[in-house]
Amino acid sequence: MTSPALPTSAPALSIDEELAARLRPGPLTARVESIFGRALNLLTCDNELITLCARVLDDAPWSIRVDLAEWSAWRLTVGDPVMLTADAITFGEPAKHSVTLNESDTWYAESIVLGLGTQELLARARMLAELLHTHGVAGGMRTPRGPVNVFDAEVGARLRRGRNALERAVRAGDLPGMASAITQLLGLGPGLTPAGDDFLTGMALPAAQPGSRLSAYVEAVRGVLDRHPDRTTPLSRITLREALRGRARQSLLDLLHRLLVPDGRDAAQQAEHLRVPVCRVLGIGHTSGTDLLSGLLTGLRLEAELSALWQTGSCSSGSG
């Protein structure tokens, strides 16, 4: 016979600044939405998703990092009631487990000003492309290696058609074309964060930074999400929405900083400087990291192209 779970408490290490602000006015009710080894997702009464992460995971928007290795010892089940306040998160009625928040650090997603010229930005995009080619995972946005089933082959073909259509629309400043391509990609692929969404998220990160020429893309994605909020998963939806504001998990922001900020390194030093953060992002999910970086790479290349066009005065007014 299985013994009942004992009351358990763990301190939070850090909390997203916007989530902390959301909890200050008063209690928020939620339920356990999904449980994984190192991540626990809560769905609030107003349909917001909050993630509690084990200590080894990144800080991220709408997340709390907790000082524990994994969640299995808490024996939680999907649907368990949760109460969130500014001081603690409690599970069960009566409360059986809690996460204390009163000594946690506050995490901020810092914006990154694009400080590189067009040629340097293209050079760093080439470095990212080489690392992605060497270390990236086949499947998702990338052509799979070896035989695949009919379903995966069709999904992969649709992903690449959507990507190509989106690139053409951004280059042309074609807002309806952007919206159509984004709609094709949104929710496309299996998993909690489908490959199409990961690609859109990666592309959104440079586009959301101050000074980007890709602001039309940001507005196009936001419009599609507003019109089709249920086209993808709750986790993917909030991840993409936050990326449109330049907010993402810290490992992605660390990489973006190294890609966009001048630092005086030569080409060989810069490539090595990028290798560790690239490999860290590639470790996200099965193909999610690769799909995120595929989108980020596309965003960098388009940013450089549009910047060059603006410098020559030949860019369409719909592009920025």
C-alpha positions, 0 to 999 in steps of 0.5 A, spaced: 500 500 500 502 506 498 503 511 504 500 518 503 505 524 501 508 528 507 507 535 507 513 538 503 515 545 502 521 548 498 523 556 497 523 559 490 530 561 488 527 567 483 520 569 480 519 573 474 518 580 475 511 581 472 508 574 475 511 577 482 507 584 480 501 579 478 500 576 485 501 582 489 494 585 489 491 578 492 490 571 491 490 567 485 487 560 484 489 555 479 490 548 478 495 543 476 495 543 468 501 538 467 507 535 470 514 533 468 520 531 471 523 538 472 517 543 470 510 543 473 505 548 469 499 551 473 493 554 469 490 560 473 482 561 473 483 567 468 487 562 463 494 564 464 499 559 464 505 559 470 511 554 470 514 552 476 521 550 474 526 545 478 533 549 480 537 547 474 532 550 469 532 557 466 529 563 469 523 565 464 517 569 463 511 567 467 515 562 471 518 561 478 525 557 479 524 552 485 530 550 490 528 542 488 531 537 483 524 535 480 517 534 482 516 527 483 516 527 490 510 531 491 506 526 488 501 531 485 496 530 480 493 534 474 487 538 476 490 539 483 487 545 486 493 551 487 492 558 491 498 563 489 499 569 493 505 574 494 508 570 499 507 562 497 504 557 493 500 552 496 497 545 493 491 541 495 485 543 500 487 542 505 494 545 503 499 539 503 505 542 499 507 549 498 513 554 495 515 560 499 516 566 495 518 571 500 526 570 499 526 569 492 530 574 487 526 577 482 528 576 475 528 581 469 528 580 462 533 585 459 532 588 452 538 588 448 539 594 443 542 592 436 549 595 436 552 591 430 553 594 423 550 590 417 556 586 415 558 584 422 550 582 423 551 578 417 558 575 420 555 573 426 549 570 423 553 566 419 557 563 425 550 561 428 548 558 421 555 554 422 554 552 429 546 550 427 549 546 422 554 542 426 550 541 432 543 542 430 537 536 431 534 534 424 527 534 424 522 540 425 524 546 421 530 542 418 530 536 413 530 530 417 535 525 416 533 518 413 526 515 412 520 518 415 513 516 416 508 520 411 505 524 417 512 527 419 514 528 412 508 532 410 508 536 417 516 538 415 514 540 408 508 544 410 513 547 415 518 549 410 513 552 405 510 556 411 518 559 413 519 560 405 513 564 405 514 568 411 521 570 409 518 572 402 513 576 405 517 580 410 522 582 405 516 585 401 513 588 406 507 584 405 503 584 411 497 580 409 502 575 406 506 575 413 499 574 416 498 568 412 504 565 413 504 566 420 497 562 420 500 556 417 506 556 422 502 557 428 501 550 432 504 546 426 507 540 429 507 535 435 508 537 442 507 542 447 511 547 443 510 545 436 516 546 431 512 552 427 511 556 434 518 555 436 520 558 429 516 564 430 518 565 437 526 565 435 524 570 429 520 574 434 526 575 439 531 580 435 524 583 432 522 585 439 529 589 440 529 596 440 531 599 433 529 592 429 527 593 422 522 587 423 517 591 427 511 589 422 513 582 423 511 583 431 505 586 429 503 581 424 504 575 429 500 579 435 494 580 430 494 572 428 495 570 436 489 575 437 485 572 432 486 565 433 488 564 440 486 556 440 490 554 434 496 552 439 497 550 446 497 554 452 504 554 453 506 555 446 501 561 446 504 565 452 511 563 450 510 566 443 506 572 446 512 574 451 517 573 445 514 579 442 515 583 447 523 581 447 522 576 453 524 569 453 528 564 457 535 566 460 539 562 455 536 565 449 537 572 452 544 570 453 545 568 446 542 574 443 546 578 447 552 575 444 550 575 437 547 583 437 552 586 442 559 589 439 565 586 443 571 586 440 573 579 439 575 577 432 572 571 428 575 565 431 574 568 438 567 570 437 565 563 434 568 560 440 564 565 444 557 563 441 558 555 441 557 554 449 550 558 449 548 555 442 549 548 445 545 550 451 539 552 447 540 546 442 538 542 449 531 545 449 526 539 448 528 534 442 527 539 436 525 545 440 532 548 441 534 547 433 527 550 431 528 556 436 535 557 433 532 556 426 527 562 427 533 566 430 537 565 424 532 567 420 530 573 424 538 576 424 538 575 416 532 579 415 534 584 420 541 585 416 537 585 409 532 590 411 537 594 415 541 594 408 535 596 404 533 602 409 540 605 408 540 605 401 533 608 401 529 602 397 525 599 403 518 598 402 514 602 408 511 596 410 517 593 413 519 597 419 
